[in-house]
Amino acid sequence: MNPEIVIEGVSKQFPIRRPDRPMTLQEIFQRGTRGMQPTDYFWALEDVSFRVESGHMVGVIGFNGAGKSTLLRLVAGVGRPTKGTVSLTGRVGAILDLGVGFHPELTGRENIYVSGITGGLTRQEVTERLDEIVDFSEIEEFIDNPLRTYSTGMHMRLAFAVASNIEPEVLLIDEVLAVGDLRFQKKCMDRMARFKQNGCTGMIVSHAPEQLTELCDQAVWLHEGRVVAYGSSEEVTQQYFEATKRPVNESVTEVAESAAVVTESAAAVTESAAGS
């Protein structure tokens, strides 16, 4: 079985810039370009490697700032890694955050067309699925209002409804499901479970271990941009839960040891991805 997603030696660096740097053309003309150069650099991800087999779902878990969303955005093609490679095949349905792919001044209906066509559908295919998308989102009476008038929950409903109706072969979901009410979360979980049964490949970022163990075959635990553990979702989420009891200022090595995870586990993942 060929992997649908291969992440090999991926690192991502971001510049740290001065807070008082020029922000507009007018400020540049007045003050010059002094202060525009970065003062330092921050590695959000460092040498991350693993693979997601076709028809499998992998959960990504970790503390805030671990690099989870950065990794998912790189897999989706929003930005490029500083080092390493990301490859995937198949039509992608992605919900990365509530601002990606939607325009606040367009109506919900107009955003459905834009996002659907961007996701690989033709205009005719979007039209054929429009009623189903709107029905799933449960925002029929607001569908012709500008998106900027939507609540966060309405925005998320529409985003998931579009992403889940383009018949994705690869589904990428960030933590946005947390903003929905419990009933709609259950509805989304049922839809993702159906995708998995139909052979869809996926990566899901979540702070909810129960979601990962329910949907995912494997899980990746990121800490300070590095892979601490990769394995069955039950084992990795349990290790992560144990680590949440530790002081927040511990290093990645101490956190890994506290969860009884040897550093060779991450090295084995890297070797497996590189050798395939």
Secondary structure as UniProt FT lines:
FT   STRAND          3..16
FT   TURN            19..20
FT   HELIX           25..31
FT   TURN            34..35
FT   STRAND          40..53
FT   TURN            54..55
FT   STRAND          57..61
FT   TURN            64..65
FT   HELIX           68..76
FT   STRAND          83..88
FT   STRAND          92..95
FT   TURN            98..99
FT   TURN            104..105
FT   HELIX           108..118
FT   TURN            119..120
FT   HELIX           123..137
FT   HELIX           140..142
FT   TURN            143..144
FT   HELIX           147..149
FT   HELIX           152..163
FT   TURN            164..165
FT   STRAND          170..173
FT   HELIX           175..179
FT   HELIX           182..197
FT   TURN            198..199
FT   STRAND          201..205
FT   HELIX           209..215
FT   STRAND          218..223
FT   TURN            224..225
FT   STRAND          226..232
FT   HELIX           233..243
FT   TURN            244..245
FT   TURN            248..249
FT   HELIX           252..258
FT   TURN            259..260
FT   HELIX           264..274
//
